[in-house]
Amino acid sequence: MAASAPSAQIASSIPLSKYASTQAIFFSCSDQQPPSEIHIKASVFSSPRSGRKLMMKASVKDEVHQPSRDCPSLSLPKPLSAAELPDSDHHRSQLRVAYQGVPGAYSEAAAVKAYPNCEPVPCEQFETAFAAVERWLVDRAVLPIENSLGGSIHRNYDLLLRHHLHIVGEVQFAVRHCLLAAPGVKLEGLKRVLSHPQALAQCELTLSKLGVAREAVDDTAGAAQFVANHNLQDTGAVASARAAEIYGLNVLAKDIQDCSDNVTRFLMLAREPVIPGVDKPFKASNFTSIVFSLEEGPGILCKALGVFATRDINLTKIESRPWRQQPFRISDDCNSSSQRYFNYLFYVDFEASMAETKAQNALRNLEEFATFLRVLGSYPMDVNGFGQ
């Protein structure tokens, strides 16, 4: 039966004159709500490793708050906070890249792989990294979106919709977990292990054999920092070898992940999109990421995916997420007064550039029956292998 759904509200988020040479189209939802208010705090400090640094810390109500994990001997600052973030910083020359976590996190290594000469800027929460880019405190953000073992990072899918940043690239990073502990602690002396929930899950077999209790924290390097700061004698951390070096911990075991093919895909985010051109195409294969919603009805998702299949466009990822701003839709049914359905957004990655006619035509076709459509970015694929 025909569904009663809101009419499509699709508008160009960027002047089409920017795409005059390629006629590429980028969409955004005109009724999208602005991000909720966040309070950010920034502190400038001197680091013996790289000089002037800016650290960020955010307090987000729906995230687990961890105790302060300062390390004065290393002059490592706290992550960027939300209440004291300046509106902008125009006195920088080096590219600043935000990531979630503290120094030694895998996200920091991914940021350096993406931008080798950058100044990494740690953020306590994913939301803070988005806000830091939007407020011109940093130039880019590098954030995880999916892992080959743990699957999608749903929080960042939701934040991509809430904020107005553009995906300008991707980087894939091989994760190699180590079991860390304070100096003098033996493997048999461990009673519990701290780490990010996905890291704990990825080392399930090793940790089960050890018979230790597992405790989840916000990030892997933060777990290492906590163990070091409190000189815990019965607690270890699952983190990187670099985290052990930074926080003065010993590596009790290397490569403790259950599967060696443990790779995390990170997105590179910026305020302005990459504008692909027909005459100057990306050197690597191209990805385009979009998000859309559909009316309720038989075969409607098949119809949506068909706009790509009929044009020989390969889909590499599809992810559905609840539409928090419009969680329900009402459909009239002849056998009942009305039927309420959950409302979903579909995130899709496909192999084509927005400079290609087939991609433009596919989205124009999709626009005809989508209730919402937005292009998140068109960008080159990471072809440099899995960095470590």
C-alpha positions in Angstrom: 0.0 0.0 0.0 1.1 3.5 -0.6 3.0 5.0 2.4 2.4 8.4 3.8 5.9 9.9 4.1 7.3 13.4 4.2 8.1 14.9 0.8 11.7 15.0 -0.3 13.5 18.0 1.1 16.8 18.1 -0.8 18.9 21.1 -1.6 22.3 21.8 -2.9 24.6 22.4 0.1 27.4 23.9 -2.1 27.0 26.3 -5.0 26.8 24.3 -8.2 29.1 26.8 -9.8 31.9 25.1 -8.0 31.1 22.0 -10.0 30.6 23.7 -13.4 33.3 21.7 -15.0 32.0 18.3 -13.8 28.3 19.0 -13.1 28.7 17.1 -9.9 25.9 17.3 -7.4 26.0 17.4 -3.6 22.8 17.3 -1.6 21.9 18.1 2.0 18.7 18.0 4.0 17.1 21.4 4.4 15.4 20.5 7.7 18.5 19.0 9.4 18.8 20.2 12.9 22.0 21.9 14.1 24.3 19.9 16.4 23.5 20.1 20.1 25.5 22.5 22.2 28.8 21.3 23.3 31.3 22.8 25.7 34.9 22.6 24.7 38.1 23.4 26.7 41.5 23.9 25.2 44.9 24.2 26.8 48.2 25.1 25.2 51.3 23.4 26.6 54.9 22.7 25.8 55.9 19.2 24.8 59.5 18.0 24.7 58.6 15.9 21.7 57.0 18.4 19.3 56.8 21.9 21.0 53.6 23.8 21.2 50.5 21.5 21.4 46.8 22.0 21.8 44.8 19.4 23.5 41.0 19.0 23.6 38.6 17.6 26.1 34.9 17.2 25.7 32.2 16.3 28.2 29.4 14.5 26.4 26.4 13.2 28.4 26.0 9.9 26.6 29.6 8.9 26.7 31.5 7.2 29.6 33.5 9.8 31.4 37.0 8.6 32.5 39.0 10.0 35.4 41.8 12.4 34.7 44.9 10.6 33.4 47.6 13.3 33.5 51.2 12.3 33.1 53.3 15.2 34.3 56.6 13.5 33.7 55.9 13.4 30.0 54.2 16.8 29.8 51.2 15.2 28.2 48.1 17.4 28.3 44.5 16.4 28.8 42.4 15.9 25.8 40.5 18.8 24.4 37.7 19.9 26.7 34.4 21.4 25.5 34.0 24.6 27.6 37.1 26.5 26.7 37.6 25.9 23.1 38.5 29.2 21.3 36.5 30.1 18.2 39.5 29.8 15.9 43.3 29.9 15.8 44.8 31.8 12.9 48.4 31.7 14.1 49.3 28.2 13.0 51.3 27.1 10.0 51.4 23.4 10.6 48.3 21.3 9.6 46.4 20.3 12.7 44.5 17.0 12.7 42.0 16.0 15.4 41.6 12.4 16.5 39.8 10.7 19.4 41.9 9.5 22.3 45.2 10.4 23.9 48.8 10.1 22.6 49.6 6.6 21.7 46.1 5.8 20.4 45.7 3.9 17.1 43.7 6.9 15.8 46.8 9.1 16.3 48.9 6.7 14.2 46.2 6.8 11.5 46.1 10.6 11.6 49.9 10.6 11.0 49.6 8.1 8.2 46.9 10.3 6.6 48.9 13.5 7.0 52.6 12.7 7.7 53.7 16.2 8.7 50.7 17.1 10.7 50.3 18.1 14.4 47.9 15.5 15.9 45.4 17.0 18.3 43.8 14.6 20.8 40.1 14.9 21.6 38.3 13.1 24.4 35.2 12.3 22.4 34.4 11.9 18.7 31.9 14.8 18.9 34.7 17.1 20.0 36.8 16.3 16.9 33.9 17.2 14.7 33.3 20.5 16.6 37.0 21.4 16.5 37.1 21.2 12.7 33.8 23.2 12.4 35.1 25.9 14.6 38.4 26.2 12.8 40.5 25.1 15.7 42.0 22.3 13.6 42.1 21.7 9.9 41.1 18.1 9.6 39.8 15.1 11.7 40.7 11.5 11.2 38.1 9.2 12.8 37.3 5.5 12.6 34.2 4.3 10.8 34.6 0.5 10.6 36.8 -2.4 11.6 37.3 -5.7 9.8 36.5 -7.6 13.0 34.3 -5.4 15.0 32.2 -3.8 12.2 30.9 -0.3 12.0 31.4 2.5 14.6 27.8 3.6 14.7 28.5 6.8 16.7 30.5 8.3 13.9 27.8 7.4 11.3 25.3 9.4 13.5 27.8 12.3 13.8 28.3 12.5 10.1 24.7 13.3 9.7 24.5 15.7 12.6 27.5 17.8 11.5 28.3 19.4 8.1 31.8 18.2 7.4 32.9 16.4 4.2 34.7 13.2 3.7 37.9 14.0 1.8 39.8 10.7 2.1 40.2 7.4 3.9 43.1 5.6 5.5 43.3 1.9 6.5 45.3 1.0 9.5 46.4 -2.5 10.7 45.8 -2.9 14.4 48.3 -4.9 16.4 47.4 -5.2 20.1 49.9 -5.6 22.9 49.3 -6.5 26.5 50.9 -3.9 28.7 51.7 -3.6 32.4 53.7 -1.6 34.9 57.4 -2.4 35.3 57.9 -5.5 37.4 54.4 -6.9 36.9 54.4 -10.5 35.6 51.8 -12.0 33.3 50.6 -14.4 35.9 50.1 -11.5 38.4 47.3 -9.8 36.3 43.8 -9.9 37.6 42.1 -7.5 35.2 42.7 -5.8 31.9 41.5 -2.4 30.7 40.9 -1.3 27.1 38.4 -0.1 24.6 35.5 -2.5 24.2 36.4 -3.4 20.6 40.0 -4.1 21.6 38.9 -6.4 24.4 36.6 -8.2 22.0 39.3 -8.6 19.4 41.6 -10.3 22.0 38.9 -12.5 23.5 40.8 -15.8 23.1 44.0 -14.5 24.7 42.3 -12.8 27.6 40.1 -15.9 28.3 43.1 -18.1 28.6 44.6 -15.7 31.1 41.4 -15.8 33.1 41.4 -12.0 33.8 38.5 -9.7 34.3 37.9 -7.2 31.5 37.0 -3.6 32.0 36.0 -1.2 29.2 37.3 2.3 29.0 37.1 5.1 26.3 40.3 4.2 24.4 43.3 1.9 24.3 46.0 4.5 25.0 43.9 5.9 27.8 43.9 2.5 29.4 47.7 2.4 29.2 47.9 5.9 30.6 45.6 5.0 33.5 47.6 1.9 34.4 50.8 4.0 34.4 49.6 6.9 36.3 48.2 4.8 39.1 51.1 2.3 39.0 48.6 -0.6 39.1 50.3 -3.9 40.0 47.5 -6.3 39.2 46.1 -4.5 36.1 47.2 -4.6 32.5 46.1 -2.7 29.4 45.5 -3.7 25.8 47.0 -1.0 23.6 49.8 -0.3 21.1 53.5 -0.8 21.5 53.9 3.0 21.1 51.5 3.6 24.1 53.9 1.4 26.2 56.8 3.5 25.1 55.0 6.8 25.9 53.7 5.8 29.3 56.7 3.7 30.5 55.0 0.3 30.5 56.3 -3.1 29.7 55.0 -5.2 26.8 54.1 -8.6 28.3 52.8 -10.0 25.0 52.6 -8.8 21.4 50.0 -9.4 18.6 47.4 -10.8 21.0 44.5 -10.1 18.7 42.5 -13.2 17.8 42.8 -12.6 14.0 45.8 -11.1 12.2 43.6 -9.5 9.6 42.5 -6.7 12.0 42.2 -3.5 10.0 40.4 -0.3 10.9 39.2 2.1 8.2 39.4 5.8 9.1 37.7 8.8 7.4 39.5 12.1 6.8 37.1 15.0 7.4 37.3 18.6 6.4 35.2 21.7 6.2 35.3 21.9 2.3 34.8 18.9 0.0 37.2 17.5 -2.5 36.0 18.6 -6.0 36.8 15.7 -8.4 37.2 16.7 -12.0 37.0 14.8 -15.3 40.2 16.4 -16.5 42.0 15.9 -13.2 40.7 12.6 -11.7 41.9 11.1 -8.5 45.1 9.1 -8.9 43.5 6.1 -7.1 40.1 4.5 -7.4 37.2 6.7 -6.2 34.7 6.3 -3.5 31.5 8.4 -2.9 29.6 8.2 0.3 25.9 9.1 0.6 23.1 8.9 3.1 19.4 8.7 2.2 16.0 7.7 3.5 13.0 6.1 1.7 9.3 5.8 1.9 7.8 2.6 3.3 6.7 0.1 0.6 7.4 -3.3 -1.0 10.7 -3.4 -2.9 11.5 0.3 -2.2 15.1 -0.5 -1.0 15.6 -2.8 -4.0 14.5 0.0 -6.3 17.0 2.4 -4.6 19.9 0.1 -5.0 18.8 -0.6 -8.5 19.8 2.9 -9.6 23.4 1.8 -9.1 23.2 -1.7 -10.5 21.6 -0.5 -13.8 24.6 1.8 -14.2 27.2 -0.8 -13.3 28.2 1.0 -10.1 29.7 -1.3 -7.4 28.5 -0.8 -3.9 31.1 -1.4 -1.2 29.1 -0.7 1.9 25.5 -0.3 3.1 24.6 0.5 6.7 21.2 1.3 8.1 20.8 3.6 11.2 17.7 4.8 13.0 16.8 8.4 12.0 16.9 10.0 15.4 15.2 13.2 14.3 12.3 11.3 12.8 12.3 7.9 14.5 8.8 6.9 13.2 6.8 7.1 10.0 3.0 6.5 9.7 1.6 4.5 6.8 -2.1 4.3 5.9 -3.4 0.8 5.4 -6.8 -0.2 4.0 -7.0 -3.0 6.6 -6.3 -0.8 9.5 -6.4 2.9 10.4 -2.6 3.4 10.4 0.6 1.5 10.8 3.7 3.0 12.5 7.1 1.9 11.2 10.7 2.6 12.4 12.3 5.2 10.2 15.8 4.4 8.9 18.7 6.1 7.1 20.8 4.2 4.7 24.5 5.0 4.4 26.0 3.7 1.2 29.6 3.8 -0.2 30.0 3.2 -4.0 32.9 3.0 -6.4 32.5 6.1 -8.6 33.4 9.8 -8.5 30.9 12.6 -8.6 32.7 13.8 -11.7 31.4 10.7 -13.5 28.1 11.1 -15.4 26.9 7.7 -14.3 27.2 8.7 -10.6 25.4 12.0 -11.2 22.6 10.2 -13.1 22.3 7.5 -10.4 21.7 10.2 -7.7 19.3 12.1 -9.8 17.3 8.9 -10.2 17.5 8.2 -6.5 16.4 11.8 -5.8 13.1 11.1 -7.5 11.8 8.8 -4.7 14.1 9.4 -1.8 12.6 11.4 1.1 16.1 12.6 2.1 19.5 12.5 0.2 22.9 13.9 1.1 26.4 13.4 -0.4 28.9 13.0 2.4 31.9 13.1 0.2 33.7 11.9 -3.0 37.3 11.0 -2.4 40.2 8.7 -3.4 40.6 5.2 -2.0 43.5 4.4 0.2 45.9 2.3 -1.9 49.0 2.6 0.3 48.5 -0.6 2.2 47.8 -1.1 5.9 50.1 1.2 7.8 51.3 0.4 11.3 
